[in-house]
Amino acid sequence: HNYDKMLALQKMARKHKKGQWKSYKDCSVIVTPNGSAFHKCKRKGKAESDCKHLSRSKHLNVIQASDAYDRGCHPCRNCLG
């Protein structure tokens, strides 16, 4: 319950450019079907990355970072940290 509330508040803050989201710019990122992190795209809109955490992943999807945040994902500590 609180987790859903936190995600909703984060989305509102991002939409209204509040706090740490003041300079936020949306971009394409890569997610796996069951992962909790999102990863940097090597080329815009392509499911290609140099991240070592994706080396064995087969089913990669490209989405916007804002959608990844809305799903509760966090930036990868390796390629976006």
Backbone as ProteinMPNN parsed JSONL, in Angstrom:
{"seq_chain_A": "HNYDKMLALQKMARKHKKGQWKSYKDCSVIVTPNGSAFHKCKRKGKAESDCKHLSRSKHLNVIQASDAYDRGCHPCRNCLG", "coords_chain_A": {"N_chain_A": [[0.821, -1.2, 0.0], [1.81, 1.339, 0.931], [3.964, 1.42, -0.783], [2.799, 1.687, -3.327], [1.691, 4.206, -2.973], [4.024, 5.726, -2.687], [5.125, 5.426, -5.271], [3.161, 6.771, -6.76], [3.372, 9.379, -5.72], [6.001, 9.935, -6.479], [5.712, 9.928, -9.258], [4.023, 12.147, -9.57], [5.706, 14.195, -8.615], [7.73, 14.062, -10.534], [6.297, 14.76, -12.837], [5.563, 17.414, -12.245], [8.009, 18.549, -11.984], [9.435, 18.721, -9.469], [11.635, 19.032, -6.634], [14.236, 16.632, -6.684], [13.593, 15.963, -9.241], [13.586, 18.155, -10.805], [15.379, 18.771, -12.941], [15.015, 16.605, -14.562], [15.16, 14.549, -17.434], [13.462, 12.662, -19.736], [14.244, 9.461, -21.189], [15.114, 6.747, -23.433], [15.268, 3.456, -22.161], [16.461, 0.175, -21.175], [14.741, -2.736, -20.191], [14.266, -5.865, -18.476], [11.96, -8.649, -18.539], [11.459, -9.557, -15.86], [13.101, -8.104, -14.209], [14.387, -5.699, -11.773], [15.698, -3.409, -12.26], [16.576, -0.729, -14.529], [18.323, -0.143, -17.626], [20.977, 1.515, -19.423], [20.591, 2.48, -22.808], [22.485, 1.525, -25.621], [22.252, 2.544, -28.189], [19.882, 4.915, -29.265], [16.573, 3.893, -28.795], [17.12, 1.228, -29.403], [17.463, -2.145, -28.344], [20.05, -2.596, -27.12], [22.913, -2.869, -25.126], [25.839, -2.109, -23.174], [26.026, -3.036, -20.671], [27.122, -5.154, -18.089], [25.365, -6.62, -16.574], [23.366, -7.405, -18.247], [24.327, -9.295, -19.929], [23.62, -12.03, -20.251], [20.953, -11.921, -20.744], [18.024, -12.401, -22.655], [15.45, -11.529, -23.461], [14.834, -8.491, -24.01], [13.453, -5.275, -23.495], [12.662, -2.062, -24.785], [11.833, 0.874, -23.187], [10.454, 3.989, -21.962], [12.243, 5.876, -19.513], [10.661, 7.056, -17.559], [8.415, 5.386, -17.55], [9.607, 3.077, -16.59], [10.32, 3.904, -13.992], [7.701, 4.262, -13.041], [6.881, 1.627, -12.916], [8.242, 0.826, -10.767], [10.9, 0.289, -10.987], [14.482, 0.712, -10.69], [17.425, 2.732, -11.437], [20.16, 1.05, -13.003], [22.983, 0.133, -11.128], [25.42, -0.241, -12.293], [25.562, 0.654, -15.087], [24.159, 3.049, -15.043], [24.777, 4.248, -12.728]], "CA_chain_A": [[0.0, 0.0, 0.0], [2.696, 2.504, 0.978], [4.803, 1.374, -1.983], [1.996, 2.278, -4.404], [1.597, 5.632, -2.66], [5.332, 6.307, -2.997], [5.244, 5.497, -6.73], [2.254, 7.827, -7.224], [3.978, 10.661, -5.346], [7.179, 10.103, -7.332], [5.208, 10.273, -10.587], [3.535, 13.523, -9.502], [6.88, 15.063, -8.479], [8.394, 14.069, -11.844], [5.418, 15.5, -13.756], [5.587, 18.833, -11.899], [9.421, 18.974, -11.881], [9.687, 19.093, -8.075], [12.767, 18.406, -5.946], [15.295, 16.034, -7.499], [13.079, 15.772, -10.595], [13.588, 19.471, -11.454], [16.135, 18.751, -14.205], [14.838, 15.276, -15.148], [14.856, 14.429, -18.859], [13.108, 11.278, -20.046], [15.052, 8.838, -22.235], [14.86, 5.324, -23.634], [16.062, 2.561, -21.332], [16.213, -1.243, -21.406], [14.296, -3.525, -19.043], [13.995, -7.282, -18.702], [10.601, -8.916, -18.071], [11.341, -9.766, -14.413], [14.124, -7.353, -13.49], [13.977, -4.555, -10.957], [16.51, -2.259, -12.672], [16.593, -0.408, -15.953], [19.689, -0.021, -18.103], [21.259, 2.494, -20.472], [20.6, 2.001, -24.196], [23.702, 1.836, -26.372], [21.769, 3.424, -29.253], [18.507, 5.338, -28.99], [15.5, 3.043, -29.269], [17.576, -0.133, -29.689], [17.662, -2.962, -27.144], [21.464, -2.949, -27.056], [23.571, -2.228, -23.996], [27.143, -2.63, -22.781], [25.954, -3.378, -19.25], [27.481, -6.543, -17.786], [24.226, -7.305, -15.971], [22.463, -7.86, -19.31], [25.086, -10.151, -20.848], [22.945, -13.304, -20.503], [19.514, -11.681, -20.924], [17.573, -12.577, -24.033], [14.206, -10.808, -23.737], [15.019, -7.104, -23.601], [12.457, -4.342, -24.006], [12.993, -0.644, -24.683], [10.73, 1.709, -22.727], [10.911, 5.276, -21.441], [12.683, 5.808, -18.116], [9.517, 7.405, -16.706], [7.602, 4.174, -17.416], [10.354, 2.172, -15.715], [10.113, 4.406, -12.625], [6.307, 3.987, -12.681], [6.804, 0.194, -12.614], [8.98, 0.59, -9.529], [12.291, -0.062, -11.292], [15.507, 1.686, -10.305], [18.542, 2.74, -12.384], [21.223, 0.069, -12.777], [24.15, 0.734, -10.44], [26.595, -0.392, -13.135], [25.587, 1.494, -16.286], [23.526, 4.35, -14.801], [25.107, 4.634, -11.363]], "C_chain_A": [[0.867, 1.266, 0.0], [3.589, 2.582, -0.246], [4.071, 2.018, -3.161], [1.848, 3.779, -4.216], [2.889, 6.35, -3.037], [5.514, 6.453, -4.505], [4.359, 6.608, -7.3], [2.824, 9.209, -6.908], [5.212, 10.96, -6.199], [6.759, 10.537, -8.733], [4.732, 11.723, -10.622], [4.706, 14.504, -9.417], [7.615, 15.185, -9.811], [7.6, 14.918, -12.84], [5.502, 17.008, -13.519], [6.996, 19.382, -11.665], [9.766, 19.49, -10.48], [10.916, 18.374, -7.538], [13.821, 17.885, -6.899], [14.872, 15.839, -8.945], [13.084, 17.076, -11.394], [14.265, 19.45, -12.822], [16.016, 17.406, -14.928], [14.484, 15.361, -16.627], [14.618, 12.952, -19.153], [13.978, 10.752, -21.183], [14.656, 7.376, -22.372], [15.81, 4.504, -22.777], [15.667, 1.12, -21.653], [15.787, -1.901, -20.1], [14.175, -4.986, -19.463], [12.599, -7.558, -18.148], [10.462, -9.014, -16.547], [12.318, -8.953, -13.584], [13.576, -6.188, -12.7], [14.754, -3.294, -11.329], [16.294, -1.975, -14.156], [18.002, 0.01, -16.342], [19.788, 0.968, -19.259], [21.261, 1.838, -21.857], [21.903, 2.427, -24.864], [23.376, 2.815, -27.51], [20.298, 3.702, -29.008], [17.484, 4.382, -29.625], [15.868, 1.606, -29.574], [17.823, -0.881, -28.385], [19.088, -3.505, -27.106], [22.116, -2.171, -25.921], [24.928, -2.872, -23.748], [27.148, -3.104, -21.335], [26.225, -4.865, -19.02], [26.314, -7.322, -17.182], [23.232, -7.834, -17.008], [23.119, -8.882, -20.236], [24.391, -11.477, -21.18], [21.444, -13.149, -20.75], [19.133, -11.757, -22.391], [16.364, -11.707, -24.384], [14.295, -9.384, -23.193], [13.963, -6.224, -24.253], [12.937, -2.916, -23.81], [11.735, 0.109, -24.286], [11.307, 3.06, -22.297], [11.278, 5.117, -19.967], [11.519, 6.124, -17.174], [8.601, 6.198, -16.5], [8.283, 3.164, -16.499], [10.205, 2.604, -14.254], [8.694, 4.094, -12.153], [6.08, 2.521, -12.346], [7.51, -0.141, -11.306], [10.415, 0.161, -9.754], [13.228, 1.056, -10.837], [16.622, 1.657, -11.347], [19.585, 1.691, -12.007], [22.433, 0.751, -12.14], [25.403, 0.65, -11.287], [26.611, 0.614, -14.294], [24.942, 2.857, -16.106], [23.859, 4.906, -13.42], [26.136, 5.665, -11.334]], "O_chain_A": [[0.677, 2.154, -0.831], [3.936, 3.672, -0.7], [4.658, 2.804, -3.905], [1.876, 4.537, -5.185], [2.865, 7.433, -3.623], [6.001, 7.482, -4.974], [4.768, 7.309, -8.225], [2.763, 10.111, -7.744], [5.437, 12.105, -6.592], [7.383, 11.417, -9.326], [5.001, 12.447, -11.581], [4.691, 15.539, -10.084], [8.07, 16.269, -10.179], [8.177, 15.702, -13.594], [5.511, 17.79, -14.47], [7.169, 20.514, -11.214], [10.325, 20.577, -10.336], [11.207, 17.246, -7.935], [14.254, 18.591, -7.81], [15.719, 15.574, -9.799], [12.634, 17.099, -12.539], [13.762, 20.06, -13.765], [16.823, 17.101, -15.806], [13.62, 16.142, -17.026], [15.459, 12.103, -18.859], [14.403, 11.521, -22.046], [13.946, 6.835, -21.524], [16.998, 4.81, -22.674], [14.661, 0.877, -22.32], [16.378, -1.667, -19.047], [14.004, -5.301, -20.64], [12.097, -6.763, -17.352], [9.443, -8.593, -16.0], [12.355, -9.103, -12.363], [12.45, -5.742, -12.921], [14.497, -2.225, -10.776], [15.889, -2.846, -14.926], [18.781, 0.459, -15.502], [18.817, 1.221, -19.971], [21.855, 0.777, -22.051], [22.361, 3.556, -24.69], [24.109, 3.772, -27.76], [19.554, 2.815, -28.589], [17.529, 4.106, -30.824], [15.0, 0.829, -29.972], [18.337, -0.306, -27.426], [19.304, -4.717, -27.064], [21.9, -0.969, -25.773], [25.138, -4.041, -24.072], [28.187, -3.531, -20.831], [25.633, -5.723, -19.675], [26.278, -8.549, -17.268], [22.353, -8.627, -16.673], [22.516, -9.288, -21.23], [24.56, -11.993, -22.284], [20.742, -14.142, -20.945], [19.837, -11.239, -23.257], [16.276, -11.201, -25.503], [13.885, -9.109, -22.065], [13.622, -6.408, -25.421], [13.547, -2.595, -22.79], [10.702, 0.009, -24.948], [12.525, 3.237, -22.276], [10.679, 4.306, -19.26], [11.406, 5.52, -16.107], [8.069, 6.003, -15.407], [7.619, 2.476, -15.724], [9.99, 1.766, -13.378], [8.495, 3.706, -11.002], [5.18, 2.199, -11.57], [7.391, -1.255, -10.796], [11.084, -0.282, -8.82], [12.808, 2.194, -10.628], [16.761, 0.67, -12.069], [19.856, 1.474, -10.826], [22.85, 1.824, -12.576], [26.36, 1.385, -11.042], [27.586, 1.348, -14.456], [25.151, 3.745, -16.933], [23.292, 5.912, -12.995], [26.535, 6.108, -10.258]]}, "name": "protein", "num_of_chains": 1, "seq": "HNYDKMLALQKMARKHKKGQWKSYKDCSVIVTPNGSAFHKCKRKGKAESDCKHLSRSKHLNVIQASDAYDRGCHPCRNCLG"}
